[in-house]
Amino acid sequence: MISRSILVGPGIWEQLDSYDKNLKSKFIRAFRFLSKDLGHPSLHAETVKMGAVTFYRVRVDLNHRIHLELKGDFYLVLAIGPHRLQGIG
């Protein structure tokens, strides 16, 4: 288990603010689990390969996911949203 920082861009925070309070708290909880352990059972982490690019998809709830990349010693959040995000696996 390796703790890693999570880099979340301003666009992601704005999108997160658009969700209702309950869903927002689920995303925040997933970020906390993710920062401590990508293998946390509730995250159901998947590795997704698209050509030469590899990223991870973790579960927030049955309908929402976080897509991220491992960049050195931190995670870069690429997108948050519904289970199947447009343009990302």
C-alpha positions as CSV (number, residue, x, y, z in Angstrom):
1,M,0.0,0.0,0.0
2,I,1.5,3.3,-1.1
3,S,-0.1,6.7,-0.3
4,R,-0.2,9.0,-3.3
5,S,-1.4,12.6,-3.8
6,I,-4.3,13.2,-6.2
7,L,-4.1,16.1,-8.6
8,V,-7.6,17.4,-9.5
9,G,-7.9,20.2,-12.0
10,P,-10.3,23.1,-11.7
11,G,-12.7,21.8,-14.3
12,I,-13.1,18.6,-12.3
13,W,-13.9,20.6,-9.1
14,E,-16.5,22.6,-11.0
15,Q,-18.1,19.5,-12.3
16,L,-18.1,18.0,-8.8
17,D,-19.9,21.1,-7.5
18,S,-22.7,20.5,-10.0
19,Y,-23.6,17.2,-8.3
20,D,-26.0,16.9,-5.4
21,K,-24.6,16.7,-1.9
22,N,-24.9,13.0,-1.6
23,L,-23.1,12.2,-4.8
24,K,-20.4,14.8,-4.1
25,S,-19.7,13.1,-0.7
26,K,-19.4,9.7,-2.5
27,F,-16.7,11.2,-4.8
28,I,-14.8,12.8,-1.9
29,R,-14.9,9.4,0.0
30,A,-13.6,7.7,-3.2
31,F,-10.8,10.3,-3.4
32,R,-9.8,9.5,0.2
33,F,-9.7,5.7,-0.4
34,L,-7.8,6.3,-3.6
35,S,-5.1,8.4,-1.9
36,K,-4.5,5.6,0.6
37,D,-4.9,2.5,-1.6
38,L,-5.9,2.0,-5.2
39,G,-6.7,-1.6,-4.3
40,H,-9.3,-0.6,-1.7
41,P,-12.2,-3.1,-2.2
42,S,-14.9,-0.5,-2.6
43,L,-13.1,1.2,-5.5
44,H,-13.2,-1.9,-7.8
45,A,-10.3,-0.4,-9.7
46,E,-9.8,-1.4,-13.3
47,T,-6.9,-0.9,-15.6
48,V,-7.9,0.4,-19.0
49,K,-5.6,0.3,-22.0
50,M,-6.3,2.4,-25.1
51,G,-3.4,1.9,-27.5
52,A,-0.3,3.1,-25.8
53,V,-2.2,4.9,-23.0
54,T,-3.0,3.2,-19.7
55,F,-5.4,4.7,-17.1
56,Y,-7.4,3.5,-14.2
57,R,-11.2,3.6,-13.6
58,V,-12.5,3.4,-10.0
59,R,-16.0,3.1,-8.8
60,V,-17.8,5.9,-6.9
61,D,-21.1,4.1,-6.9
62,L,-23.0,1.8,-9.4
63,N,-23.4,4.7,-11.9
64,H,-20.4,6.9,-11.4
65,R,-16.7,6.6,-12.0
66,I,-13.4,8.4,-11.6
67,H,-10.9,8.0,-14.5
68,L,-7.2,8.7,-13.6
69,E,-3.6,8.3,-14.6
70,L,-0.6,7.3,-12.5
71,K,2.0,10.1,-13.0
72,G,5.1,9.3,-11.0
73,D,4.1,9.5,-7.4
74,F,0.6,11.0,-7.8
75,Y,-2.7,10.3,-9.5
76,L,-4.0,12.8,-12.1
77,V,-7.8,12.8,-12.3
78,L,-8.8,12.8,-16.0
79,A,-12.6,12.8,-15.6
80,I,-15.4,12.1,-13.3
81,G,-19.0,11.2,-14.2
82,P,-21.3,8.5,-15.3
83,H,-20.1,4.9,-15.7
84,R,-19.3,5.3,-19.4
85,L,-17.8,8.7,-19.9
86,Q,-17.9,10.0,-23.5
87,G,-14.5,9.4,-25.2
88,I,-13.0,7.5,-22.2
89,G,-13.6,3.7,-22.0
